[in-house]
Amino acid sequence: MSKSDNNYSTKHLKWKLLRKHISPAQLAGFSLASLIGLTIVILAVQFHQDVRPIFDDEESFIKKDYLIITRAVSTAGTLLGANNEFSQAAIDDIQAQPWCRKVGKFSSNDYSLYATIGVGGGNSMGTMLFFESIPTEFIDVADSDWKFDPSKPEIPVIMSRDYLSLYNFGFAASQGLPQVSEGIISKVPLEFTLRGNGHNDNLKGHIVGFSNRLNTIVVPQDFMKWSNERYGSGLDRNPSRLIVEVNSPGDVKMQTYLEEHGYQVAGEKMQQGKAQYFLTLVVSIVIVVGIIISLLAFFVLMLSIYLLLQKNTKKLQDMLLLGYSPTEVARPYINMVLAINAVVLVIAIVLMLLARAYYLPMLQAMGTSGGTIVVALIVAVIIMLLISVGNVIAIRRKINALWIQQS
């Protein structure tokens, strides 16, 4: 008989001796509980990954959320001439909140501004206008022309994409005017008339981009500073609007703070944030439930293994006396546990993918193709590795304890 055949016979004999008291029902119960727990966890993780693009506007692993904050305007405040500006103390207090990352101030022009846009054939349209500026780090349009040189005064402008939509689908449609794309409107010449402090100048301008984040007309801060000094008072005024980068717009503490201080948030960002916050909360609860089930399955298996080892104590002691090492005696149980965990892992991933295939068409109807499955796979592997390591350590400790007693 060859050495390999002898090794096989030895392993087969050990397994026949040790498997006598194994309860298939107990192993099936553990496997089912572990499968349910793991599937719940990775399905919740995957669902969260797939739904996130519906709420996220920016393609980043850690999304930045921005809120435009103003003070609430009341009838009494209007009649009494209440000041709706933010003092530096109020700004510092917002900055100190745990949900706040950064705060930016809106600056506005304090001089007369008239804008003219050429529409071809010598025709033009004009209107009174306003400018605002914020720190560049809060702007969601990147352009190399976003600067101002007083020696060559041409004003770069970023407009809200909503303004273009209002023109195309509101004003143009009702007046029989042609609709225009972003590319075309960016090439249309602009002229701004700035009046104040005895100055009356006409400056050229051009649109460098359209913003989804800012519902206003934005110019560079260096231009705003220069123009206010030349045409306005030049004084630093407290802002009436703030842009705040936050961890999550649905944070309950943040909502409470804003309500207590009478602050309002522009747009529906808070409503979207509440939905995202609720989604995260529900997914977190589901994940916790899945982890609890997985832990219970782990303890069920360990209880089964300990009962099995207890029933086989005499056989194990005899094998140790015959010269088998604790590692050799423990190996059949370790291999059994690892095989069960591997099967559970594969089946859980398959079930997660089947469930994802069921709900993904519904998400695609909402305009998203879902997220990556890599995160869920990594979570599944990590959980099963931790459970397997815990199983192996527990089995070896029990066998070593018998070895020490035998010695």
MARFI-114095 format. One record per residue (C-alpha): residue number from 1; residue in one letter; x, y, z. Coordinates in Angstrom, 1 decimal, m for minus. Layout:
// residues N
{NUM, "A", {X, Y, Z}}
...
//
This chain:
// residues 407
{1, "M", {0.0, 0.0, 0.0}}
{2, "S", {1.4, 3.4, m1.0}}
{3, "K", {2.0, 6.2, 1.5}}
{4, "S", {m0.9, 8.3, 0.0}}
{5, "D", {m3.3, 5.4, 0.3}}
{6, "N", {m2.2, 4.9, 3.9}}
{7, "N", {m2.8, 8.6, 4.7}}
{8, "Y", {m6.2, 8.4, 3.1}}
{9, "S", {m7.1, 5.3, 5.1}}
{10, "T", {m6.0, 7.0, 8.3}}
{11, "K", {m8.1, 10.1, 7.6}}
{12, "H", {m11.0, 8.0, 6.7}}
{13, "L", {m10.7, 6.0, 9.9}}
{14, "K", {m10.5, 9.1, 12.0}}
{15, "W", {m13.6, 10.5, 10.4}}
{16, "K", {m15.5, 7.3, 10.9}}
{17, "L", {m14.6, 7.3, 14.6}}
{18, "L", {m15.4, 11.0, 15.1}}
{19, "R", {m18.6, 11.4, 13.1}}
{20, "K", {m20.7, 9.0, 15.0}}
{21, "H", {m22.4, 11.5, 17.3}}
{22, "I", {m22.7, 14.3, 14.6}}
{23, "S", {m26.3, 15.5, 14.4}}
{24, "P", {m27.3, 16.4, 10.9}}
{25, "A", {m30.3, 18.3, 12.2}}
{26, "Q", {m28.0, 20.5, 14.4}}
{27, "L", {m25.7, 21.2, 11.5}}
{28, "A", {m28.6, 22.0, 9.2}}
{29, "G", {m30.1, 24.3, 11.8}}
{30, "F", {m26.8, 26.2, 12.1}}
{31, "S", {m26.4, 26.3, 8.3}}
{32, "L", {m29.9, 27.7, 7.9}}
{33, "A", {m29.5, 30.3, 10.6}}
{34, "S", {m26.1, 31.4, 9.3}}
{35, "L", {m27.4, 31.6, 5.8}}
{36, "I", {m30.4, 33.7, 6.8}}
{37, "G", {m28.2, 36.1, 8.8}}
{38, "L", {m25.5, 36.5, 6.2}}
{39, "T", {m28.0, 36.9, 3.4}}
{40, "I", {m29.9, 39.7, 5.3}}
{41, "V", {m26.6, 41.5, 6.0}}
{42, "I", {m25.2, 41.5, 2.5}}
{43, "L", {m28.6, 42.1, 0.9}}
{44, "A", {m29.1, 45.2, 3.1}}
{45, "V", {m25.6, 46.4, 2.2}}
{46, "Q", {m26.1, 45.8, m1.5}}
{47, "F", {m29.6, 47.5, m1.5}}
{48, "H", {m28.1, 50.6, 0.2}}
{49, "Q", {m25.3, 50.7, m2.5}}
{50, "D", {m27.9, 50.4, m5.3}}
{51, "V", {m30.3, 53.1, m3.9}}
{52, "R", {m27.6, 55.7, m3.0}}
{53, "P", {m27.3, 57.0, m6.6}}
{54, "I", {m30.9, 58.1, m6.4}}
{55, "F", {m30.1, 60.5, m3.6}}
{56, "D", {m26.5, 61.4, m4.5}}
{57, "D", {m25.7, 64.0, m7.1}}
{58, "E", {m22.0, 63.7, m6.9}}
{59, "E", {m20.0, 60.6, m7.9}}
{60, "S", {m17.8, 60.3, m4.8}}
{61, "F", {m17.4, 57.6, m2.1}}
{62, "I", {m18.2, 60.1, 0.6}}
{63, "K", {m20.7, 62.5, m0.8}}
{64, "K", {m20.7, 66.2, 0.1}}
{65, "D", {m24.1, 67.7, 0.8}}
{66, "Y", {m24.7, 71.4, 0.7}}
{67, "L", {m27.5, 73.5, 2.1}}
{68, "I", {m28.4, 77.1, 1.4}}
{69, "I", {m29.5, 78.7, 4.7}}
{70, "T", {m31.4, 81.9, 5.2}}
{71, "R", {m33.3, 83.5, 8.1}}
{72, "A", {m37.0, 83.1, 8.1}}
{73, "V", {m38.8, 86.3, 6.9}}
{74, "S", {m41.9, 87.1, 9.0}}
{75, "T", {m44.6, 89.7, 8.5}}
{76, "A", {m43.8, 91.4, 11.8}}
{77, "G", {m40.2, 91.4, 11.0}}
{78, "T", {m40.8, 93.0, 7.6}}
{79, "L", {m43.0, 95.8, 9.2}}
{80, "L", {m40.5, 96.5, 11.9}}
{81, "G", {m37.5, 96.4, 9.6}}
{82, "A", {m35.9, 93.3, 11.2}}
{83, "N", {m32.3, 92.5, 10.1}}
{84, "N", {m32.1, 89.1, 8.4}}
{85, "E", {m28.4, 89.0, 8.1}}
{86, "F", {m26.1, 86.5, 9.8}}
{87, "S", {m23.7, 87.9, 12.4}}
{88, "Q", {m20.2, 86.5, 12.7}}
{89, "A", {m21.2, 85.0, 16.1}}
{90, "A", {m24.1, 83.2, 14.4}}
{91, "I", {m21.8, 81.9, 11.6}}
{92, "D", {m19.2, 80.7, 14.2}}
{93, "D", {m22.0, 78.9, 16.1}}
{94, "I", {m23.1, 77.1, 12.9}}
{95, "Q", {m19.5, 76.2, 12.1}}
{96, "A", {m19.1, 74.7, 15.6}}
{97, "Q", {m22.0, 72.2, 15.2}}
{98, "P", {m20.9, 68.5, 14.8}}
{99, "W", {m22.9, 68.1, 11.6}}
{100, "C", {m21.2, 71.1, 9.9}}
{101, "R", {m18.1, 70.7, 7.8}}
{102, "K", {m17.6, 74.2, 6.3}}
{103, "V", {m19.6, 77.4, 6.0}}
{104, "G", {m19.4, 79.8, 3.1}}
{105, "K", {m20.8, 83.4, 2.9}}
{106, "F", {m22.8, 84.8, 0.0}}
{107, "S", {m21.6, 88.3, m1.0}}
{108, "S", {m23.8, 90.5, m3.2}}
{109, "N", {m23.3, 93.7, m5.2}}
{110, "D", {m24.3, 96.9, m3.5}}
{111, "Y", {m24.5, 99.0, m6.7}}
{112, "S", {m26.9, 99.3, m9.7}}
{113, "L", {m26.5, 96.5, m12.3}}
{114, "Y", {m28.1, 96.2, m15.7}}
{115, "A", {m27.5, 93.2, m18.0}}
{116, "T", {m27.9, 93.1, m21.8}}
{117, "I", {m27.8, 89.9, m23.9}}
{118, "G", {m27.4, 90.0, m27.6}}
{119, "V", {m29.7, 87.8, m29.6}}
{120, "G", {m28.4, 88.4, m33.1}}
{121, "G", {m29.4, 90.9, m35.9}}
{122, "G", {m28.7, 93.9, m33.7}}
{123, "N", {m31.5, 92.8, m31.3}}
{124, "S", {m30.9, 92.6, m27.6}}
{125, "M", {m32.7, 92.0, m24.4}}
{126, "G", {m31.9, 93.7, m21.1}}
{127, "T", {m33.0, 93.6, m17.4}}
{128, "M", {m32.0, 94.8, m14.0}}
{129, "L", {m29.8, 92.1, m12.4}}
{130, "F", {m27.9, 91.1, m9.3}}
{131, "F", {m24.6, 89.2, m8.6}}
{132, "E", {m23.6, 87.0, m5.8}}
{133, "S", {m20.3, 85.3, m5.0}}
{134, "I", {m19.1, 82.5, m2.7}}
{135, "P", {m15.8, 80.8, m2.0}}
{136, "T", {m14.6, 78.8, m5.0}}
{137, "E", {m14.5, 75.6, m3.0}}
{138, "F", {m18.3, 75.6, m2.8}}
{139, "I", {m18.9, 75.9, m6.6}}
{140, "D", {m19.7, 72.8, m8.6}}
{141, "V", {m18.5, 74.2, m12.0}}
{142, "A", {m14.8, 73.9, m12.7}}
{143, "D", {m13.5, 76.3, m15.4}}
{144, "S", {m10.1, 77.8, m16.1}}
{145, "D", {m11.8, 81.2, m16.9}}
{146, "W", {m13.1, 81.5, m13.3}}
{147, "K", {m11.0, 84.5, m12.5}}
{148, "F", {m11.1, 88.3, m12.9}}
{149, "D", {m8.4, 90.6, m14.1}}
{150, "P", {m9.1, 94.4, m13.5}}
{151, "S", {m6.7, 95.3, m16.2}}
{152, "K", {m8.8, 93.3, m18.7}}
{153, "P", {m12.2, 93.5, m17.2}}
{154, "E", {m14.4, 90.7, m18.5}}
{155, "I", {m16.9, 89.1, m16.1}}
{156, "P", {m17.2, 85.3, m15.9}}
{157, "V", {m20.6, 84.2, m14.8}}
{158, "I", {m22.1, 80.9, m13.5}}
{159, "M", {m25.9, 80.6, m13.7}}
{160, "S", {m28.3, 78.2, m12.2}}
{161, "R", {m29.4, 75.5, m14.6}}
{162, "D", {m32.9, 76.2, m13.4}}
{163, "Y", {m32.8, 79.6, m15.0}}
{164, "L", {m32.1, 78.1, m18.4}}
{165, "S", {m34.9, 75.6, m18.0}}
{166, "L", {m37.3, 78.5, m17.1}}
{167, "Y", {m36.4, 80.3, m20.3}}
{168, "N", {m36.6, 77.2, m22.5}}
{169, "F", {m39.8, 75.7, m21.2}}
{170, "G", {m41.5, 78.8, m19.8}}
{171, "F", {m40.6, 82.1, m21.5}}
{172, "A", {m39.4, 80.8, m24.9}}
{173, "A", {m42.4, 78.4, m25.2}}
{174, "S", {m44.9, 81.1, m24.4}}
{175, "Q", {m43.3, 83.8, m26.6}}
{176, "G", {m42.6, 81.6, m29.6}}
{177, "L", {m38.8, 82.1, m29.2}}
{178, "P", {m36.2, 79.4, m30.0}}
{179, "Q", {m34.9, 77.2, m27.2}}
{180, "V", {m31.2, 77.3, m26.6}}
{181, "S", {m28.7, 74.7, m25.3}}
{182, "E", {m26.0, 75.4, m22.7}}
{183, "G", {m23.4, 75.4, m25.4}}
{184, "I", {m25.2, 78.0, m27.4}}
{185, "I", {m26.0, 80.3, m24.5}}
{186, "S", {m22.4, 80.2, m23.3}}
{187, "K", {m21.3, 81.8, m26.7}}
{188, "V", {m23.9, 84.6, m26.6}}
{189, "P", {m22.3, 87.9, m25.8}}
{190, "L", {m23.2, 89.6, m22.5}}
{191, "E", {m22.8, 93.2, m21.5}}
{192, "F", {m23.2, 94.6, m17.9}}
{193, "T", {m23.7, 98.2, m17.0}}
{194, "L", {m22.4, 99.0, m13.5}}
{195, "R", {m23.3, 102.3, m11.9}}
{196, "G", {m22.3, 103.8, m8.6}}
{197, "N", {m19.9, 106.2, m6.8}}
{198, "G", {m19.9, 108.4, m9.9}}
{199, "H", {m18.8, 105.6, m12.2}}
{200, "N", {m20.9, 104.2, m15.1}}
{201, "D", {m19.1, 101.4, m17.0}}
{202, "N", {m20.0, 98.8, m19.5}}
{203, "L", {m18.2, 95.5, m19.0}}
{204, "K", {m18.3, 92.4, m21.2}}
{205, "G", {m19.2, 89.1, m19.7}}
{206, "H", {m19.7, 85.4, m20.6}}
{207, "I", {m21.3, 82.4, m19.1}}
{208, "V", {m18.7, 79.8, m18.1}}
{209, "G", {m21.1, 77.1, m16.8}}
{210, "F", {m24.4, 76.2, m15.2}}
{211, "S", {m24.8, 75.0, m11.6}}
{212, "N", {m27.1, 72.5, m10.1}}
{213, "R", {m26.2, 73.5, m6.6}}
{214, "L", {m26.6, 77.2, m6.6}}
{215, "N", {m29.9, 78.9, m7.5}}
{216, "T", {m28.4, 82.3, m8.3}}
{217, "I", {m26.0, 84.2, m10.6}}
{218, "V", {m22.4, 83.8, m9.4}}
{219, "V", {m19.3, 85.8, m10.1}}
{220, "P", {m15.8, 85.3, m8.8}}
{221, "Q", {m15.1, 86.7, m5.3}}
{222, "D", {m12.2, 88.9, m6.5}}
{223, "F", {m14.5, 90.6, m9.0}}
{224, "M", {m17.2, 91.1, m6.3}}
{225, "K", {m14.6, 92.7, m4.0}}
{226, "W", {m13.2, 95.0, m6.8}}
{227, "S", {m16.7, 96.1, m8.1}}
{228, "N", {m18.1, 96.8, m4.6}}
{229, "E", {m15.0, 99.0, m3.8}}
{230, "R", {m15.3, 100.8, m7.2}}
{231, "Y", {m19.1, 101.2, m7.5}}
{232, "G", {m20.5, 100.5, m4.0}}
{233, "S", {m19.6, 101.3, m0.4}}
{234, "G", {m16.7, 98.8, m0.2}}
{235, "L", {m17.8, 97.8, 3.3}}
{236, "D", {m17.9, 94.2, 4.4}}
{237, "R", {m21.6, 93.5, 5.1}}
{238, "N", {m22.9, 90.5, 7.0}}
{239, "P", {m24.3, 87.9, 4.6}}
{240, "S", {m28.1, 87.2, 4.3}}
{241, "R", {m27.4, 83.7, 3.0}}
{242, "L", {m25.0, 81.0, 3.9}}
{243, "I", {m23.9, 77.8, 2.1}}
{244, "V", {m23.1, 75.0, 4.5}}
{245, "E", {m21.4, 71.7, 3.8}}
{246, "V", {m22.9, 69.1, 6.1}}
{247, "N", {m22.4, 65.5, 6.9}}
{248, "S", {m26.1, 64.6, 6.1}}
{249, "P", {m28.9, 67.0, 5.4}}
{250, "G", {m31.3, 64.6, 7.2}}
{251, "D", {m29.6, 64.7, 10.5}}
{252, "V", {m32.2, 65.1, 13.3}}
{253, "K", {m29.9, 67.3, 15.4}}
{254, "M", {m29.3, 69.6, 12.5}}
{255, "Q", {m33.0, 70.0, 11.8}}
{256, "T", {m33.7, 70.7, 15.4}}
{257, "Y", {m30.9, 73.4, 15.4}}
{258, "L", {m32.3, 75.1, 12.3}}
{259, "E", {m35.8, 75.2, 13.7}}
{260, "E", {m34.7, 76.5, 17.1}}
{261, "H", {m32.8, 79.4, 15.4}}
{262, "G", {m35.5, 80.2, 12.8}}
{263, "Y", {m33.3, 79.3, 9.8}}
{264, "Q", {m34.8, 78.1, 6.5}}
{265, "V", {m33.2, 75.8, 3.9}}
{266, "A", {m33.7, 76.7, 0.2}}
{267, "G", {m35.1, 74.0, m2.1}}
{268, "E", {m36.1, 70.5, m1.2}}
{269, "K", {m32.7, 69.4, 0.0}}
{270, "M", {m34.0, 68.8, 3.5}}
{271, "Q", {m36.7, 66.5, 2.3}}
{272, "Q", {m34.3, 64.5, 0.2}}
{273, "G", {m32.0, 64.4, 3.2}}
{274, "K", {m34.8, 63.1, 5.4}}
{275, "A", {m35.5, 60.3, 2.9}}
{276, "Q", {m31.8, 59.4, 2.7}}
{277, "Y", {m31.4, 59.5, 6.5}}
{278, "F", {m34.5, 57.3, 6.9}}
{279, "L", {m33.1, 54.9, 4.3}}
{280, "T", {m29.7, 54.7, 6.2}}
{281, "L", {m31.5, 54.2, 9.5}}
{282, "V", {m33.7, 51.3, 8.1}}
{283, "V", {m30.7, 49.7, 6.4}}
{284, "S", {m28.7, 50.0, 9.6}}
{285, "I", {m31.4, 48.3, 11.6}}
{286, "V", {m31.7, 45.4, 9.0}}
{287, "I", {m27.9, 45.0, 9.1}}
{288, "V", {m27.9, 44.8, 12.9}}
{289, "V", {m30.7, 42.2, 12.8}}
{290, "G", {m28.7, 40.2, 10.3}}
{291, "I", {m25.5, 40.4, 12.4}}
{292, "I", {m27.5, 39.2, 15.5}}
{293, "I", {m28.8, 36.2, 13.6}}
{294, "S", {m25.3, 35.5, 12.3}}
{295, "L", {m23.9, 35.6, 15.9}}
{296, "L", {m26.7, 33.4, 17.1}}
{297, "A", {m25.9, 30.9, 14.3}}
{298, "F", {m22.2, 31.0, 15.4}}
{299, "F", {m23.1, 30.2, 19.0}}
{300, "V", {m25.5, 27.4, 17.8}}
{301, "L", {m22.6, 25.8, 15.9}}
{302, "M", {m20.2, 26.2, 18.8}}
{303, "L", {m22.8, 24.6, 21.1}}
{304, "S", {m23.2, 21.7, 18.7}}
{305, "I", {m19.4, 21.3, 18.4}}
{306, "Y", {m19.0, 21.3, 22.2}}
{307, "L", {m21.7, 18.7, 22.6}}
{308, "L", {m20.2, 16.6, 19.9}}
{309, "L", {m16.7, 16.8, 21.4}}
{310, "Q", {m18.2, 16.0, 24.8}}
{311, "K", {m19.9, 12.9, 23.4}}
{312, "N", {m16.6, 11.9, 21.7}}
{313, "T", {m14.4, 12.6, 24.7}}
{314, "K", {m13.4, 9.0, 25.2}}
{315, "K", {m12.6, 8.5, 21.5}}
{316, "L", {m10.6, 11.7, 21.4}}
{317, "Q", {m8.6, 10.8, 24.5}}
{318, "D", {m7.9, 7.3, 23.0}}
{319, "M", {m6.7, 8.9, 19.8}}
{320, "L", {m4.4, 11.3, 21.7}}
{321, "L", {m3.0, 8.3, 23.6}}
{322, "L", {m2.3, 6.5, 20.3}}
{323, "G", {0.0, 9.4, 19.4}}
{324, "Y", {m2.3, 11.6, 17.3}}
{325, "S", {m1.5, 15.3, 17.8}}
{326, "P", {m4.2, 17.7, 18.9}}
{327, "T", {m4.0, 19.3, 15.4}}
{328, "E", {m4.7, 16.0, 13.7}}
{329, "V", {m7.6, 15.2, 16.0}}
{330, "A", {m9.1, 18.7, 15.5}}
{331, "R", {m8.6, 18.7, 11.7}}
{332, "P", {m11.8, 16.7, 10.8}}
{333, "Y", {m14.0, 19.1, 12.8}}
{334, "I", {m12.2, 22.1, 11.4}}
{335, "N", {m12.6, 20.9, 7.8}}
{336, "M", {m16.3, 20.2, 8.4}}
{337, "V", {m16.9, 23.7, 9.8}}
{338, "L", {m14.9, 25.4, 7.0}}
{339, "A", {m16.8, 23.4, 4.4}}
{340, "I", {m20.2, 24.4, 5.9}}
{341, "N", {m19.2, 28.0, 6.1}}
{342, "A", {m17.9, 28.0, 2.5}}
{343, "V", {m21.2, 26.5, 1.2}}
{344, "V", {m23.2, 29.1, 3.3}}
{345, "L", {m21.1, 31.9, 1.8}}
{346, "V", {m21.7, 30.8, m1.8}}
{347, "I", {m25.4, 30.2, m1.3}}
{348, "A", {m25.9, 33.6, 0.5}}
{349, "I", {m24.1, 35.4, m2.4}}
{350, "V", {m26.3, 33.6, m4.9}}
{351, "L", {m29.5, 34.5, m3.0}}
{352, "M", {m28.3, 38.2, m2.8}}
{353, "L", {m27.7, 38.3, m6.5}}
{354, "L", {m31.2, 36.8, m7.2}}
{355, "A", {m32.9, 39.3, m4.9}}
{356, "R", {m30.9, 42.1, m6.6}}
{357, "A", {m32.0, 40.9, m10.0}}
{358, "Y", {m35.6, 41.1, m8.8}}
{359, "Y", {m35.5, 44.7, m7.5}}
{360, "L", {m32.9, 46.3, m9.8}}
{361, "P", {m35.4, 46.8, m12.7}}
{362, "M", {m37.5, 48.9, m10.3}}
{363, "L", {m34.5, 51.1, m9.5}}
{364, "Q", {m33.6, 51.4, m13.2}}
{365, "A", {m37.1, 52.8, m13.8}}
{366, "M", {m36.1, 55.6, m11.3}}
{367, "G", {m33.1, 56.5, m13.4}}
{368, "T", {m30.3, 54.5, m11.7}}
{369, "S", {m28.4, 51.4, m12.8}}
{370, "G", {m27.5, 50.5, m9.2}}
{371, "G", {m24.2, 50.4, m7.4}}
{372, "T", {m21.2, 48.1, m7.2}}
{373, "I", {m21.5, 44.6, m5.7}}
{374, "V", {m17.9, 44.7, m4.5}}
{375, "V", {m18.8, 46.1, m1.1}}
{376, "A", {m21.4, 43.5, m0.4}}
{377, "L", {m19.0, 40.7, m1.5}}
{378, "I", {m16.3, 42.0, 0.8}}
{379, "V", {m18.7, 42.2, 3.7}}
{380, "A", {m19.8, 38.6, 3.1}}
{381, "V", {m16.2, 37.3, 3.0}}
{382, "I", {m15.2, 39.3, 6.1}}
{383, "I", {m18.1, 38.0, 8.1}}
{384, "M", {m17.6, 34.4, 7.2}}
{385, "L", {m13.8, 34.7, 7.8}}
{386, "L", {m14.5, 36.0, 11.3}}
{387, "I", {m17.0, 33.2, 12.0}}
{388, "S", {m14.6, 30.6, 10.6}}
{389, "V", {m11.7, 31.9, 12.6}}
{390, "G", {m13.8, 31.9, 15.8}}
{391, "N", {m14.9, 28.3, 15.1}}
{392, "V", {m11.3, 27.1, 14.5}}
{393, "I", {m10.0, 28.8, 17.6}}
{394, "A", {m12.9, 27.3, 19.7}}
{395, "I", {m12.3, 23.7, 18.4}}
{396, "R", {m8.6, 23.9, 18.9}}
{397, "R", {m9.0, 25.2, 22.5}}
{398, "K", {m11.3, 22.3, 23.3}}
{399, "I", {m9.0, 19.7, 21.9}}
{400, "N", {m6.0, 21.2, 23.6}}
{401, "A", {m7.8, 21.2, 26.9}}
{402, "L", {m8.4, 17.4, 26.5}}
{403, "W", {m4.7, 17.0, 25.6}}
{404, "I", {m3.6, 18.8, 28.7}}
{405, "Q", {m6.0, 16.7, 30.9}}
{406, "Q", {m4.6, 13.5, 29.2}}
{407, "S", {m1.1, 14.6, 29.9}}
//
